[in-house]
Amino acid sequence: MDFEHFRDHAHQFVDWMAEYLGSMEQLPVRAQTAPGAILDVLPTSAPEAGEAMSYIFDDFKRIILPGVTHWQHPRFFAYFPANSSPPSVLAEMLTATLAAQCMLWETSPAANELETRMLGWLGELIGLPEDFTGSLQDSGSSSNLVALLAARERASEGAVAIHGLSGLPPLAIYTSEEAHSSIEKAAKVLGVGARHVRKIAIDDQQAMRPEELASTIARDRAAGIIPTAVVACIGATGLGSVDPLAEIGQICSREGIYLHVDAAWAGSALILPELRHYLAGIEHVDSFVLNPHKWLFTNFDCSALYMREPAALARALAANPAYLVSPDGATMPEYRDWGVPLARRFRALKLWFVLRSYGAETLRSMIRNHIAWTNGLAQQIREEPTFELVAGPRFALVAFRFCPDGVTDETAIDLLNEQLLAKINSDGRTYLTRTTLNGRPVIRFSIGQTYTEARHVQEGWNVVRELAAGLMSSTAEPS
Ligand SMILES: *Cc1c(COP(=O)(O)O)cnc(C)c1O
């Protein structure tokens, strides 16, 4: 494809992109596709001869688009958001065009230095102490892995990176029952083992119980196990719970244990000064993660990992084969040693575009709106006699359960909730996710899409009520 054709197609694509974003509301949120349906219409081998871009684009619209779940849909209330925005997409176009590989300072000085500056901007916006330095990782899971790797190196005094785990007593990681699954995954990758992830019991607000943490650490020490890290959560994935950072931090400082904070989702909301109190205890924290690709209008992938001692991590991970020697970059951080991959995308550009294009004030008001609408929704759920608000509002998340009049059996209620969720998600007008509370299914409603307005939240809730009422009248009918 020559550059003239490239220009024509790019213009056509941009027209389509604006059209798509503006009319997405008409599409079902979740792809209404049967498993294997897309696979069945795709040829089993790559073409020998090149094809015209117009055919390829037609197939994108015909085959791919119906099989896409529209994450930027204004009535997407499932999981957590992975919100994007026009300035972020514009930056991604430039990033894709430059296609720079940003492994070393030398291989893209601007990417390296913009990343440094953006992590400074973001850290200041969320009120992190100045002695944290950050880097952009591909995902919250990677950030958690890298933080726990730093913890492992500290607990073993650097021995594991050199000698491996053999000969060492077991290492243990402490987190709550509500922790994200990536903590256990990291323990598997790091050789700590899932068995040595201590899932500390939670209280009635689904927050880690510090006294349980302290007694579990004591028990492990008595058994010769090395307490390696505690992972506290601000805004857990299931129900948005917040662990008591100050109390956990005191335990970690007293015991000399590495403390990592997983704020992958809710960390973005800390740009609101009124939420800064969640950082009480931050003086005890060694590392902190938030994903601008979740709730800060920046395209996936963009996870910000902050550390107090990134140099220790870089020492543990440094690999300096001859082909990576770059004397010019010696005074700059070499981010390749701050994570697992060597190759790095230019992720800072989209964050720069987003932060500049909106400005902090507008970003704050967007997130404040999400939280206000969530509070309003929670109030509606409370007032609805056939629904029970079971958790939240926390940040921009609530969880509820459908419990219609006359149904008292727990198993029957659980089944109704599973049926209701299935109905909601195949209806297509909105999209929600389940989780469990005390072992029983509940339905989450998570607000945070860039294009969501108050009316979309109301429409989503109306769909839930309508389908719940329909479920009752259909089960009441004689079969
Ligand atoms: C989403 C999430 C993660 C994982 O982040 P990814 O970028 O999806 O890997 C980790 N922890 C919490 C609390 C999350 O909400």
The ligand as a Gaussian input file, in Angstrom:
#p B3LYP/6-31G(d) Opt

LIG

0 1
 C       -8.620000      -4.806000      37.032000
 C       -7.889000      -5.077000      38.271000
 C       -6.637000      -5.695000      38.244000
 C       -6.042000      -6.247000      36.978000
 O       -5.727000      -5.264000      36.057000
 P       -5.479000      -5.677000      34.529000
 O       -4.942000      -4.432000      33.918000
 O       -6.812000      -6.089000      33.988000
 O       -4.510000      -6.801000      34.523000
 C       -5.967000      -5.860000      39.432000
 N       -6.490000      -5.432000      40.581000
 C       -7.686000      -4.816000      40.651000
 C       -8.211000      -4.351000      41.967000
 C       -8.427000      -4.633000      39.494000
 O       -9.627000      -4.045000      39.568000

